[in-house]
Amino acid sequence: MNNTQKKTKKDLMAALLSKNTPKKIKKNEEVEAEIISLSKKRILFDIGAKAPAVLGDKELGEISLYLPYLKQGDKIKVKIIAEESKNGFPVVSLRNFFNKGKWEILKEKKEKEEEIEVICGEYGKGGVFVDFMGIRGVIPKIQLIEPYLSSPEKLHGQKIKVKILEVDQEKNRLVVSQKAAVLKLSQKKLEENFNKIKEGGVYEAKVLSVSDFGVFCEVDGVEGLIHISEISWEKVSDVSLYVKPGEKIKVLVVEKNPQDLKLNLSLKRLTPDPWEKIEERYPKDKEIEGEVVRKEKYGYFVKITPGIEGLIHVSKLTGKEEIKIGQKIKVFIEKINKKSRKISLVLPQKEKPIMYR
């Protein structure tokens, strides 16, 4: 008799001796069972009957996926599929657990703030995709640590420890964090920090990374995003010209998202809005100098002052004008729409147009 057989026999004897008044079991009944022993070849359950129950052969092939997340002494719901097999043991099914257990494991791990192990896949727009027992999840880029924060694609194929940030079976949503696992960050502490932050407040933020659509920051351990539209009153085409990773900056909290504990931040709102008194500064018919900053199919945009651009529409041009990007030109204010933040401009003419007389 080998060691495994001796251990199984010992487990069986211990379970049998512990029974006082065995309860009757019925086929298709769902009962709570305690795991006595488990391996890839056999799992024994205490279901309160006269003999321990075993897992059906058909489901043994699936159990290896769950073994890292089950242990002796765990209590779990099982379904009786045979009151007594030819070997004298009741046979049970874990099918309901297989169908729902993965999400239950995730919920429990999140509540206890315990780590799980995931396999990393491709890096996409949402972050690094991961797999947990067949459930697809994601690590947002901001939840990575170096060197993977700079090169997320290097995680492909790796097994790593993470902590769960969000788990929702109905939405089939799983969001995890490598940073929280490595730095031993507490979700409860994160919630405390999040609740202390006030909308409209100004805070110091650490720049974590820069993307095409904005800046990822951290405010007192809470994740935040400065969208590209909130970086400057000017049109921003290259975010990296404004901030660098590792830099500490002042930001204004525009909005708090309690569902995912994230912040919407702004840089530009810390400075006066250049459109606030636009009509007083640039009344109709006023001649000003500006810089041609870009050409579109419908006309030329002229920068009047930082954060304010006007448009010379193609309908205001003869087609004979020689206008170049970067050129300083004189223009007249034709019309201002403060609500839509648009200014219509026209070029000066040798003979002033009728509308200016």
Sine and cosine of phi, psi and omega as CSV:
sin_phi,cos_phi,sin_psi,cos_psi,sin_omega,cos_omega
0.00,0.00,0.82,-0.57,-0.02,-1.00
-0.99,0.14,0.08,-1.00,-0.08,-1.00
-0.89,0.47,-0.62,0.78,-0.01,-1.00
-0.89,0.45,-0.69,0.73,0.01,-1.00
-0.91,0.42,-0.63,0.78,0.03,-1.00
-0.89,0.45,-0.66,0.75,-0.01,-1.00
-0.92,0.40,-0.68,0.73,0.01,-1.00
-0.88,0.47,-0.68,0.73,0.00,-1.00
-0.90,0.44,-0.64,0.77,0.02,-1.00
-0.90,0.43,-0.68,0.73,0.04,-1.00
-0.88,0.47,-0.66,0.75,0.00,-1.00
-0.89,0.45,-0.72,0.69,-0.03,-1.00
-0.90,0.44,-0.64,0.76,0.00,-1.00
-0.90,0.44,-0.66,0.75,0.00,-1.00
-0.92,0.39,-0.65,0.76,-0.02,-1.00
-0.91,0.41,-0.66,0.75,-0.04,-1.00
-0.94,0.34,-0.39,0.92,-0.05,-1.00
-0.99,0.17,-0.16,0.99,-0.06,-1.00
-0.99,0.16,0.74,-0.68,0.10,-1.00
-0.97,-0.25,-0.90,0.43,0.04,-1.00
-0.82,-0.57,1.00,-0.04,-0.02,-1.00
-0.85,0.52,0.66,-0.75,0.01,-1.00
-1.00,-0.03,0.38,-0.92,0.04,-1.00
-0.99,0.16,0.62,-0.79,0.02,-1.00
-0.88,-0.48,0.46,-0.89,-0.02,-1.00
-0.80,-0.60,0.55,-0.84,0.03,-1.00
-0.87,0.50,0.64,-0.77,0.00,-1.00
0.96,0.26,0.02,1.00,0.05,-1.00
-0.98,0.21,0.63,-0.77,0.06,-1.00
-0.98,-0.19,0.80,-0.60,-0.05,-1.00
-0.73,-0.68,0.30,-0.95,0.08,-1.00
-1.00,0.03,0.75,-0.67,-0.03,-1.00
-0.83,-0.56,0.49,-0.87,0.08,-1.00
-0.94,-0.34,0.74,-0.67,-0.02,-1.00
-0.96,0.29,0.85,-0.53,0.03,-1.00
-1.00,0.04,-0.72,0.69,0.05,-1.00
-0.41,-0.91,0.42,-0.91,0.00,-1.00
-0.50,-0.87,0.61,-0.80,0.09,-1.00
-0.40,-0.91,0.04,-1.00,0.01,-1.00
-0.91,0.41,-0.41,0.91,-0.09,-1.00
-0.99,-0.13,-0.37,0.93,-0.07,-1.00
-0.30,-0.95,0.63,-0.78,0.12,-0.99
-0.79,-0.62,0.74,-0.67,0.03,-1.00
-0.93,-0.37,0.70,-0.72,-0.02,-1.00
-0.85,-0.53,0.61,-0.79,0.17,-0.98
-1.00,-0.06,0.93,-0.37,0.00,-1.00
-0.92,-0.39,0.20,0.98,0.02,-1.00
0.99,0.10,0.08,1.00,0.00,-1.00
-1.00,0.06,-0.03,-1.00,-0.03,-1.00
-0.94,0.33,-0.33,0.94,0.02,-1.00
-0.67,-0.74,0.48,-0.88,0.07,-1.00
-0.87,0.49,0.45,-0.89,0.04,-1.00
-0.99,-0.16,0.42,-0.91,0.03,-1.00
-0.86,-0.50,0.41,-0.91,0.06,-1.00
-0.98,0.18,0.66,-0.75,0.01,-1.00
-0.86,0.51,0.54,-0.84,-0.06,-1.00
-0.85,0.53,-0.60,0.80,-0.06,-1.00
-0.89,0.46,-0.49,0.87,-0.06,-1.00
-1.00,-0.09,-0.20,0.98,0.03,-1.00
-0.87,0.50,-0.52,0.86,-0.01,-1.00
-0.91,0.40,-0.36,0.93,-0.03,-1.00
-1.00,-0.09,-0.26,0.97,-0.18,-0.98
-0.93,0.37,-0.43,0.90,-0.06,-1.00
-0.86,0.52,-0.50,0.86,0.00,-1.00
-0.91,0.41,-0.48,0.88,-0.11,-0.99
-0.98,-0.19,-0.21,0.98,-0.08,-1.00
-0.80,0.60,-0.64,0.77,0.00,-1.00
-0.90,0.44,-0.29,0.96,-0.09,-1.00
-0.94,-0.35,0.12,0.99,0.06,-1.00
-0.84,-0.55,0.49,-0.87,0.02,-1.00
-0.50,-0.87,0.31,-0.95,0.03,-1.00
-0.85,0.52,0.73,-0.69,-0.01,-1.00
0.99,-0.16,-0.28,0.96,0.05,-1.00
-0.90,0.45,0.59,-0.81,0.07,-1.00
-0.96,-0.28,0.69,-0.73,-0.15,-0.99
-0.49,-0.87,0.52,-0.85,0.03,-1.00
-0.98,0.19,0.74,-0.67,0.05,-1.00
-0.76,-0.65,0.34,-0.94,0.04,-1.00
-0.91,-0.41,0.75,-0.67,0.00,-1.00
-0.97,0.26,0.86,-0.51,0.05,-1.00
-0.95,-0.32,-0.25,0.97,0.10,-0.99
-0.43,-0.90,0.79,-0.61,-0.04,-1.00
-0.94,0.35,-0.48,0.88,0.03,-1.00
-0.35,-0.94,0.80,-0.60,0.03,-1.00
-1.00,0.03,0.00,-1.00,0.02,-1.00
-0.91,0.41,-0.34,0.94,0.05,-1.00
-1.00,0.00,-0.02,1.00,0.06,-1.00
1.00,-0.05,-0.03,1.00,-0.02,-1.00
-0.98,-0.20,0.59,-0.80,0.16,-0.99
-0.90,0.44,0.52,-0.85,0.01,-1.00
-0.91,-0.41,0.73,-0.68,-0.03,-1.00
-0.83,-0.56,0.28,-0.96,0.01,-1.00
-0.87,-0.49,0.59,-0.80,0.10,-1.00
-0.94,-0.33,0.35,0.94,-0.09,-1.00
-0.83,0.55,-0.70,0.72,0.01,-1.00
-0.89,0.46,-0.60,0.80,0.04,-1.00
-0.92,0.38,-0.67,0.74,0.03,-1.00
-0.87,0.50,-0.60,0.80,-0.03,-1.00
-0.97,0.23,-0.60,0.80,-0.08,-1.00
-0.90,-0.44,-0.32,0.95,-0.14,-0.99
-0.88,0.48,-0.55,0.83,-0.02,-1.00
-0.87,0.49,-0.68,0.73,0.00,-1.00
-0.95,0.32,-0.58,0.82,0.04,-1.00
-0.90,0.44,-0.65,0.76,0.06,-1.00
-0.86,0.51,-0.71,0.70,-0.02,-1.00
-0.89,0.45,-0.69,0.73,0.00,-1.00
-0.89,0.46,-0.69,0.72,-0.01,-1.00
-0.91,0.42,-0.67,0.74,0.02,-1.00
-0.89,0.45,-0.62,0.78,0.01,-1.00
-0.92,0.40,-0.71,0.70,0.00,-1.00
-0.87,0.49,-0.64,0.77,-0.03,-1.00
-1.00,0.04,-0.05,1.00,-0.03,-1.00
0.83,0.55,0.64,0.77,0.03,-1.00
-1.00,-0.06,0.40,-0.92,-0.01,-1.00
-0.99,0.13,0.43,-0.90,0.17,-0.98
-0.78,-0.62,0.31,-0.95,0.03,-1.00
-0.96,-0.28,0.76,-0.65,0.00,-1.00
-0.81,-0.59,0.34,-0.94,0.09,-1.00
-0.97,-0.25,0.81,-0.59,-0.07,-1.00
-0.99,0.13,0.62,-0.79,0.03,-1.00
-0.90,-0.44,-0.63,-0.78,-0.06,-1.00
-0.95,0.33,0.41,-0.91,0.12,-0.99
-0.99,-0.15,0.81,-0.58,0.00,-1.00
-0.78,-0.62,-0.23,-0.97,-0.06,-1.00
-0.88,0.48,-0.60,0.80,-0.04,-1.00
-0.99,0.16,-0.26,0.96,-0.04,-1.00
0.67,-0.74,-0.43,-0.90,0.02,-1.00
-1.00,-0.07,0.86,-0.51,0.01,-1.00
-0.98,0.21,0.63,-0.78,-0.05,-1.00
-0.75,-0.67,0.29,-0.96,0.03,-1.00
-0.82,-0.57,0.75,-0.66,0.09,-1.00
-0.78,-0.62,0.98,-0.22,0.00,-1.00
0.77,0.63,0.66,0.76,0.04,-1.00
1.00,-0.02,-0.18,0.98,0.06,-1.00
-1.00,0.01,0.78,-0.63,-0.02,-1.00
-1.00,0.01,0.75,-0.66,0.03,-1.00
-0.73,-0.69,-0.13,-0.99,-0.03,-1.00
-0.57,-0.82,0.58,-0.81,0.20,-0.98
-0.96,-0.27,0.95,-0.32,0.07,-1.00
-0.84,0.54,0.56,-0.83,-0.07,-1.00
-0.81,0.59,-0.61,0.79,-0.04,-1.00
-0.92,0.40,-0.30,0.95,-0.01,-1.00
-1.00,-0.06,0.24,0.97,0.08,-1.00
-0.99,-0.14,0.31,-0.95,0.11,-0.99
-0.90,-0.43,0.30,-0.95,0.04,-1.00
-0.92,0.39,0.55,-0.83,0.12,0.99
-1.00,0.08,0.05,1.00,-0.11,-0.99
-0.98,0.21,-0.37,0.93,0.07,-1.00
-0.89,0.46,-0.62,0.79,0.03,-1.00
-0.99,0.13,-0.51,0.86,-0.04,-1.00
-0.70,-0.71,0.96,0.27,-0.06,-1.00
-0.86,0.51,-0.48,0.88,-0.05,-1.00
-0.90,0.44,-0.32,0.95,0.00,-1.00
-0.94,0.35,-0.24,0.97,0.00,-1.00
-0.99,0.17,-0.21,0.98,-0.09,-1.00
-0.81,0.58,0.82,-0.57,0.03,-1.00
1.00,0.05,-0.11,0.99,-0.05,-1.00
-1.00,0.05,0.52,-0.86,0.16,-0.99
-0.99,-0.14,0.81,-0.58,-0.03,-1.00
-0.68,-0.73,0.35,-0.94,0.07,-1.00
-1.00,0.02,0.67,-0.74,0.01,-1.00
-0.64,-0.77,0.26,-0.96,0.16,-0.99
-0.92,-0.39,0.49,-0.87,-0.08,-1.00
-1.00,0.03,0.79,-0.61,0.07,-1.00
-0.99,-0.13,-0.68,0.73,0.00,-1.00
-0.65,-0.76,0.65,-0.76,0.11,-0.99
-0.58,-0.82,0.84,-0.54,-0.04,-1.00
-0.58,-0.81,0.97,-0.25,-0.05,-1.00
-0.90,0.43,-0.64,0.77,-0.04,-1.00
-0.88,0.47,-0.62,0.78,0.00,-1.00
-1.00,-0.03,-0.01,1.00,-0.05,-1.00
0.80,0.61,0.73,0.68,-0.12,-0.99
-0.87,-0.48,0.78,-0.62,0.06,-1.00
-0.68,-0.74,0.88,-0.48,0.03,-1.00
-0.85,-0.53,0.79,-0.62,-0.07,-1.00
-0.78,-0.62,0.22,-0.98,-0.05,-1.00
-0.74,-0.68,0.81,-0.58,0.14,-0.99
-0.97,0.25,-0.63,0.78,-0.03,-1.00
-0.87,0.50,-0.68,0.73,-0.03,-1.00
-0.90,0.44,-0.57,0.82,0.00,-1.00
-0.96,0.29,-0.72,0.70,-0.07,-1.00
-0.93,0.36,-0.67,0.74,-0.06,-1.00
-1.00,0.00,0.03,1.00,0.01,-1.00
0.84,0.54,0.70,0.71,0.00,-1.00
-0.98,0.19,0.62,-0.78,-0.01,-1.00
-0.99,-0.13,0.73,-0.68,0.04,-1.00
-0.91,0.42,-0.59,0.80,0.01,-1.00
-0.91,0.43,-0.64,0.77,0.04,-1.00
-0.91,0.40,-0.62,0.78,0.03,-1.00
-0.87,0.49,-0.70,0.72,0.01,-1.00
-0.90,0.44,-0.62,0.78,0.04,-1.00
-0.89,0.46,-0.72,0.69,0.01,-1.00
-0.90,0.45,-0.66,0.75,0.00,-1.00
-0.88,0.48,-0.69,0.72,-0.05,-1.00
-0.92,0.38,-0.42,0.91,0.01,-1.00
-0.97,0.23,-0.42,0.91,-0.04,-1.00
-0.97,0.24,0.71,-0.70,-0.06,-1.00
-0.95,-0.33,0.66,-0.75,0.12,-0.99
-0.90,0.43,0.69,-0.73,-0.04,-1.00
1.00,0.03,-0.13,0.99,0.01,-1.00
-0.99,0.13,0.39,-0.92,0.02,-1.00
-0.95,-0.31,0.78,-0.63,-0.09,-1.00
-0.70,-0.71,0.31,-0.95,0.13,-0.99
-1.00,0.06,0.73,-0.68,-0.01,-1.00
-0.82,-0.57,0.56,-0.83,0.09,-1.00
-0.98,-0.18,0.79,-0.61,0.02,-1.00
-0.97,0.25,0.86,-0.51,0.00,-1.00
-1.00,-0.05,-0.71,0.70,0.01,-1.00
-0.35,-0.94,0.29,-0.96,-0.02,-1.00
-0.84,-0.54,0.70,-0.71,0.03,-1.00
-0.78,-0.63,0.01,-1.00,-0.01,-1.00
-0.91,0.41,-0.43,0.90,-0.08,-1.00
-0.95,-0.31,0.04,1.00,0.05,-1.00
0.32,-0.95,-0.28,-0.96,-0.09,-1.00
-0.83,-0.55,0.81,-0.58,0.08,-1.00
-1.00,0.01,0.78,-0.63,-0.06,-1.00
-0.77,-0.64,0.14,-0.99,0.07,-1.00
-0.73,-0.69,0.83,-0.56,0.03,-1.00
-0.89,-0.46,0.94,-0.34,-0.04,-1.00
0.77,0.64,0.67,0.74,0.03,-1.00
0.99,0.13,-0.01,1.00,-0.03,-1.00
-0.98,-0.21,0.71,-0.71,-0.04,-1.00
-0.96,0.29,0.66,-0.75,0.04,-1.00
-0.61,-0.79,0.37,-0.93,0.03,-1.00
-0.76,-0.65,0.78,-0.63,0.20,-0.98
-0.99,-0.14,0.97,-0.25,0.01,-1.00
-0.90,0.43,0.47,-0.88,-0.04,-1.00
-0.82,0.57,-0.50,0.86,0.00,-1.00
-0.97,0.26,-0.20,0.98,-0.02,-1.00
-0.95,-0.30,0.20,0.98,-0.02,-1.00
-0.99,0.12,-0.71,0.71,-0.05,-1.00
-0.51,-0.86,0.42,-0.91,0.10,-1.00
-0.93,0.36,-0.33,0.94,0.08,-1.00
-0.99,0.16,0.30,-0.95,0.10,-1.00
-0.94,0.33,0.82,-0.57,-0.04,-1.00
-0.97,-0.24,0.84,-0.54,0.04,-1.00
-0.95,-0.30,-0.42,0.91,-0.01,-1.00
-0.73,-0.69,0.97,-0.23,-0.06,-1.00
-0.87,0.49,-0.58,0.82,-0.09,-1.00
-0.91,0.42,-0.22,0.97,0.04,-1.00
-0.98,0.22,-0.25,0.97,-0.09,-1.00
-0.97,-0.23,-0.62,0.78,-0.01,-1.00
-0.62,-0.78,0.35,-0.94,0.02,-1.00
-0.80,-0.60,0.54,-0.84,0.07,-1.00
-0.82,0.57,0.69,-0.73,-0.02,-1.00
1.00,-0.05,-0.30,0.95,-0.01,-1.00
-0.95,0.31,0.55,-0.84,0.09,-1.00
-0.96,-0.27,0.77,-0.63,-0.09,-1.00
-0.70,-0.71,0.33,-0.94,0.11,-0.99
-1.00,0.01,0.70,-0.71,0.01,-1.00
-0.71,-0.71,0.38,-0.93,0.09,-1.00
-0.95,-0.31,0.74,-0.68,0.01,-1.00
-0.99,0.15,0.93,-0.36,-0.02,-1.00
-0.99,0.14,-0.67,0.74,-0.09,-1.00
-0.42,-0.91,0.55,-0.83,0.08,-1.00
-0.93,-0.36,0.70,-0.71,0.04,-1.00
-0.94,-0.34,0.99,-0.15,-0.08,-1.00
-0.93,0.36,-0.33,0.94,-0.02,-1.00
-0.93,0.37,-0.67,0.75,0.00,-1.00
-0.88,-0.47,0.22,0.98,0.06,-1.00
0.81,0.59,0.77,0.64,0.01,-1.00
-0.81,-0.58,0.34,-0.94,-0.06,-1.00
-0.87,-0.50,0.61,-0.79,0.19,-0.98
-0.98,-0.19,0.84,-0.54,-0.14,-0.99
-0.89,-0.45,0.26,-0.97,0.02,-1.00
-0.60,-0.80,0.63,-0.78,0.15,-0.99
-0.99,-0.14,-0.67,0.74,-0.15,-0.99
-0.92,0.39,-0.47,0.88,-0.06,-1.00
-0.97,0.25,-0.04,1.00,0.11,-0.99
-0.99,0.11,-0.13,0.99,0.04,-1.00
-0.87,-0.49,0.42,-0.91,-0.03,-1.00
-0.87,0.50,0.59,-0.81,0.05,-1.00
-0.96,0.27,0.90,-0.44,-0.03,-1.00
-0.90,0.44,-0.27,0.96,0.00,-1.00
-1.00,0.02,-0.03,1.00,-0.12,-0.99
-0.84,0.54,-0.74,0.68,0.00,-1.00
-0.84,-0.53,0.67,0.74,-0.12,-0.99
-0.86,0.50,-0.64,0.77,-0.07,-1.00
-0.94,0.33,-0.47,0.88,0.05,-1.00
-0.96,0.27,-0.64,0.77,-0.05,-1.00
-0.96,0.27,-0.57,0.82,-0.07,-1.00
-0.76,-0.65,0.97,0.24,0.02,-1.00
-0.93,0.37,0.35,-0.94,0.02,-1.00
-0.83,0.56,0.64,-0.77,0.03,-1.00
0.98,0.18,-0.02,1.00,-0.01,-1.00
-0.95,0.31,0.69,-0.72,0.06,-1.00
-1.00,-0.05,0.76,-0.65,-0.01,-1.00
-0.67,-0.74,0.22,-0.98,0.08,-1.00
-0.94,-0.33,0.67,-0.74,0.04,-1.00
-0.63,-0.78,0.07,-1.00,0.00,-1.00
-0.90,-0.43,0.76,-0.65,0.04,-1.00
-0.95,0.32,0.88,-0.48,-0.09,-1.00
-0.96,-0.29,-0.44,0.90,0.06,-1.00
-0.25,-0.97,0.37,-0.93,0.01,-1.00
-0.90,-0.44,0.73,-0.68,0.10,-0.99
-0.86,-0.51,0.18,-0.98,-0.04,-1.00
-0.90,0.43,-0.36,0.93,-0.03,-1.00
-0.98,-0.21,0.08,1.00,0.09,-1.00
0.51,-0.86,-0.24,-0.97,-0.04,-1.00
-0.92,-0.39,0.69,-0.73,0.09,-1.00
-0.99,-0.11,0.73,-0.68,-0.04,-1.00
-0.87,-0.49,0.82,-0.57,0.05,-1.00
-0.99,0.13,0.87,-0.49,-0.03,-1.00
-1.00,0.00,-0.70,0.72,0.04,-1.00
-0.39,-0.92,0.33,-0.95,-0.01,-1.00
-0.79,0.62,0.84,-0.54,0.00,-1.00
1.00,-0.03,-0.09,1.00,-0.02,-1.00
-0.77,-0.64,0.85,-0.53,0.06,-1.00
-0.80,-0.61,0.49,-0.87,0.08,-1.00
-0.83,-0.55,0.29,-0.96,-0.04,-1.00
-0.88,-0.47,0.78,-0.63,0.21,-0.98
-1.00,-0.09,0.97,-0.23,-0.07,-1.00
-0.94,0.34,0.51,-0.86,-0.02,-1.00
-0.85,0.52,-0.47,0.88,-0.01,-1.00
-0.93,0.36,-0.27,0.96,0.02,-1.00
-1.00,-0.07,0.04,1.00,-0.05,-1.00
-0.92,-0.38,0.46,-0.89,0.03,-1.00
-1.00,-0.01,-0.34,0.94,-0.06,-1.00
0.99,-0.12,-0.16,0.99,-0.01,-1.00
-0.99,-0.12,-0.13,0.99,-0.03,-1.00
-0.93,0.36,0.57,-0.82,0.08,-1.00
-0.95,-0.31,1.00,-0.08,-0.04,-1.00
-0.92,-0.40,0.77,-0.64,-0.04,-1.00
-0.84,-0.54,0.50,-0.87,0.06,-1.00
-0.90,0.43,0.73,-0.68,-0.04,-1.00
1.00,-0.04,-0.14,0.99,-0.03,-1.00
-0.97,0.25,0.65,-0.76,0.10,-0.99
-1.00,0.01,0.80,-0.60,-0.03,-1.00
-0.68,-0.74,0.38,-0.92,0.10,-1.00
-1.00,-0.02,0.68,-0.73,0.02,-1.00
-0.64,-0.77,0.34,-0.94,0.09,-1.00
-0.94,-0.34,0.59,-0.81,0.11,-0.99
-0.97,0.24,0.89,-0.46,0.03,-1.00
-1.00,-0.07,-0.72,0.69,-0.05,-1.00
-0.36,-0.93,0.58,-0.81,0.05,-1.00
-0.83,-0.56,0.76,-0.65,0.12,-0.99
-0.89,-0.45,0.99,-0.13,-0.09,-1.00
-0.90,0.43,-0.61,0.79,-0.06,-1.00
-0.89,0.45,-0.71,0.71,-0.01,-1.00
-1.00,-0.05,-0.02,1.00,0.02,-1.00
0.84,0.55,0.80,0.60,0.01,-1.00
-0.77,-0.63,0.63,-0.77,0.05,-1.00
-0.80,-0.60,0.77,-0.63,0.08,-1.00
-0.99,-0.13,0.75,-0.66,-0.03,-1.00
-0.86,-0.51,0.42,-0.91,0.14,-0.99
-0.70,-0.71,0.45,-0.89,0.04,-1.00
-0.98,0.17,0.54,-0.84,0.10,-0.99
-0.89,0.46,0.53,-0.85,0.04,-1.00
-0.85,-0.53,0.39,-0.92,-0.01,-1.00
-0.86,0.51,-0.66,0.75,0.10,-0.99
-0.94,-0.35,0.85,-0.53,-0.11,-0.99
-0.88,0.48,0.73,-0.69,0.00,-1.00
-0.86,0.51,0.37,-0.93,-0.03,-1.00
-0.82,0.58,-0.62,0.79,-0.08,-1.00
-0.91,0.41,-0.27,0.96,0.00,-1.00
-0.98,-0.19,-0.01,1.00,-0.02,-1.00
-0.99,0.14,0.00,0.00,0.00,0.00
